[in-house]
Amino acid sequence: MSAVGRESEHPHAPRGPARPVLPAPARSRLASAVRDSAVTAALAFGLFLPLIGFETVTNIRNEVTLQTRWPLLFAITAAMGFGRMFYTLTLEPAIRRRALRAAGAPSAWRARAGRLFVPSAIAFIILYPAVVLLLTGASGALKWIDNFGIQILIYVMLGWGLNIVVGLAGLLDLGYVAFYAVGAYSYALLAKTFGLAFWILLPLAGILASFWGILLGFPVLRLRGDYLAIVTLAFGEIIRIVIVNWVDLTNGYAGIGGIPRPTFFGIPFSADDDGFAAVFGLEFSPLHRTIFLYYIILALALLTAYVTVRLRRLPVGRAWEALREDEIACRSLGINTTNTKLTAFAMGAMFAGFAGSFFAARQGFISPESFTFIESATILSIVVLGGMGSQIGVAIAAVVMIGGTEIMRELDFLKDVFGQTFDPTQYRMLLFGFAMVVIMVVRPRGLISTREPSVFLHERKTISAELVKEGRG
């Protein structure tokens, strides 16, 4: 008998409140999300148990004791589980819908926002010191301009330099920090030995780093992929070991101190009568030098971006992109791949040398600990996460990664949640790895995966990501 017939036979049967019934696909997706989150939480608990759950502490008798941190372990495990459930229920369907949707022209508001983003960002970074001074005062501005502004701009410049080698030319370089070290030590040694000024040594450091880039390029002309990565990694370690062991020149692990600082047209930023503050009738403050250094690295970073964009539109830039897409096809077109690779290594190394010389001038002290492999990995991660070949993406990734690491030093309120012994800076690499996983899942081609074509006929046309090696367009 049908359901309508059964209802007609019992017209006065009591009826309860209607129960919401989820459709079958929604129920199965919810069950899958719960199952995945439980598995993820279990794996996270097993992985973080020895890393976070237990902590070795040395007591007053110099004995190593083992302490537990169960609240922190359970909090991280729960966060991983709920994060997996959130991804399964919300992000994964959106990613699938976006993958099925054909690539089309961007919407009007996105195109307008894209046109306004770069001028707005440049205006903000130019006015950044004034904004910080207005919001935090002179006492807090020193930290925000130095630790955030200058530090982020150094990595933005390094990321743009490596973007030439990795993003445009498609050459995986794991030893980029070697050119950074060459620029820093070149400036330090020449400034202390010959007393040359910063503005003279800045181009010299870039030229010397570019020369070492060419030296690296010759042995790897026939290498690609993993072999190229291994050789460049070895080159970076060779430079570091030479710096450590050539004590007569580099002072080894002790480093080089007393490096001369940049001056304002010969006027030093000191408290003397001939210092910057006295000459201009101002009260002496270390903030003057910090603001001056900020605008120096800002000018260097903008110069790097301008030169890179211009080179990309020249024949050498198009040769880099052709080499990245297909080296065999590049050779068949008559492009000299030897010169193409060497120019990519030389240009990338030159900008690293500029950044290294500025780093030495800013710090006043350098040592081999500042040029380890983790620096190369950080710069490469900025390029990959931002989107290889994208200038804007690299800048955004540098702000997120370097600024995020620095902002963790300000999260003291977390001690009230996880205990007074909790140090947020100890978990920066954990969060860094988690951010890489999230970006690679959500945006596998980086934050900015669309590229403007180097050359076009009549109008720019969007090219599907499947037709090019890096990004779209």
TAZI-V185916 format. One record per backbone hydrogen bond with DSSP energy under -0.5 kcal/mol. CO is the residue of the C=O (numbers start at 1). NH is the residue of the N-H. If there is no record, write none. Layout:
BEGIN
co = (CO CO)
nh = (NH NH)
END
This chain:
BEGIN
co = (2 3 4 5 6 10 20 23 24 25 26 27 28 29 30 31 32 33 34 35 36 37 38 39 40 41 42 43 44 45 46 48 48 49 53 55 57 57 59 63 63 65 65 67 69 70 71 72 73 74 75 76 77 78 79 80 81 82 83 84 85 86 86 87 90 91 92 93 94 95 96 97 107 108 109 110 111 112 113 114 115 116 117 118 119 120 121 122 123 124 127 128 129 130 131 132 132 133 136 137 138 140 141 142 143 143 144 145 146 148 149 150 151 152 153 154 155 156 157 158 159 160 161 161 162 163 164 165 170 171 172 175 176 176 177 178 179 180 181 182 183 184 185 186 187 188 189 190 190 190 191 197 198 199 200 201 202 203 204 205 206 207 208 209 210 211 212 213 214 215 216 218 220 224 225 226 227 228 229 230 231 232 233 234 235 236 237 238 239 240 241 242 243 245 246 246 247 251 252 256 263 264 266 267 268 268 270 272 275 276 277 278 285 286 287 288 289 290 291 292 293 294 295 296 297 298 299 300 301 302 303 304 305 306 307 308 309 310 310 311 311 314 315 316 317 318 319 320 321 322 326 327 328 329 330 331 335 336 337 338 339 340 341 342 343 344 345 346 347 348 349 350 351 352 353 354 355 356 357 358 359 360 364 364 366 367 368 372 372 373 374 375 376 377 378 379 380 381 382 383 385 386 387 389 390 391 392 393 394 395 396 397 398 398 399 400 401 402 403 404 406 407 408 410 411 412 413 414 414 415 419 422 423 424 425 427 428 429 430 431 432 433 434 435 436 437 438 439 443 447 449 456 457 463 464 465 472)
nh = (6 7 8 9 10 13 22 27 28 29 30 31 32 33 34 35 36 37 38 39 40 41 42 43 44 45 46 47 48 49 50 52 53 54 69 67 59 65 62 59 65 57 67 55 73 74 75 76 77 78 79 80 81 82 83 84 85 86 87 88 89 90 91 92 94 95 96 97 98 99 100 101 111 112 113 114 115 116 117 118 119 120 121 122 123 124 125 126 127 128 131 132 133 134 135 136 137 137 140 141 142 144 145 146 147 148 149 150 151 152 153 154 155 156 157 158 159 160 161 162 163 164 164 165 166 168 169 171 172 173 174 178 179 180 181 182 183 184 185 186 187 188 189 190 191 192 193 194 195 196 195 201 202 203 204 205 206 207 208 209 210 211 212 213 214 215 216 217 218 219 220 221 223 227 229 230 231 232 233 234 235 236 237 238 239 240 241 242 243 244 245 246 252 247 249 250 251 254 255 366 265 267 268 264 270 276 277 275 279 280 282 281 288 290 291 292 293 294 295 296 297 298 299 300 301 302 303 304 305 306 307 308 309 310 311 312 313 313 314 314 317 318 319 320 321 322 323 324 325 326 330 331 332 333 335 334 337 340 341 342 343 344 345 346 347 348 349 350 351 352 353 354 355 356 357 358 359 360 361 362 363 364 258 259 256 370 371 375 376 377 378 379 380 381 382 383 384 385 386 387 447 448 390 391 394 395 396 397 398 399 400 401 402 403 403 404 405 406 407 408 409 410 411 412 414 415 416 417 418 419 422 424 426 427 428 431 432 433 434 435 436 437 438 439 440 441 442 443 446 449 472 458 459 473 467 468 451)
END
